[in-house]
């Protein structure tokens, strides 16, 4: 039986959509916003996928998460004076997003205690995910970072198959390396090692993890809930 393992969050999506003043048709390869731009809006993803990343001065990219349906991005600018986007949002898959003015949602959060509570819960979960990701990147080295990323992707985009878990998200080695803070060459070498050992297989840029237990044991996985151990 095919079973998706993608977690959900509890912010009232319909309520947020009522605050939007426009919707945007997104185009793959374009940016929804870029680091350093003046921030006037945050965005609710209606459909499609958006990658949130940090670009270094020398052009290296560290991908932090992928936003999908009903996810929010641009939220780090709330309740700050003259804010600028701290991260960049690249469209991975065309779709539609709703744009909500920063001052509108700030005002609504002050007036609507239920929305404020749910938003605080969502932000707390988001920060915890970020903390665990940086922990893995810092403590486990390049190989551990890759293993951790694969585990997170099985939780976010995994579909159970007879021979393992299919990560239903096509990724190039460069894109995968961006999530691990490693080069394409290093990522390619580590993936080839995993393929030779039968831990994973790759078909049409989609990875199937055949031995998830091996990946978890290699990094001393703490078996965090999928809510926190995800790429979203």
Secondary structure, DSSP 8 states (H G I E B T S, - for coil): ---B------S-HHHHHHH-SEEEEE-TTSEEE-TTSB--EEEEEEEEEEEEEEE-TTS-EEEEEEE-TT-EESGGGTT-TT-B-SSEEEEEEEEEEEEEEHHHHHHHHHH-HHHHHHHHHHHHHHHHHHHHHHHHHHHSHHHHHHHHHHHHHHHHHEEEETTEEEE-S---HHHHHHHHT--HHHHHHHHHHHHHTTSEEEETTEEEES-HHHHHHHHT-----TTTSS--
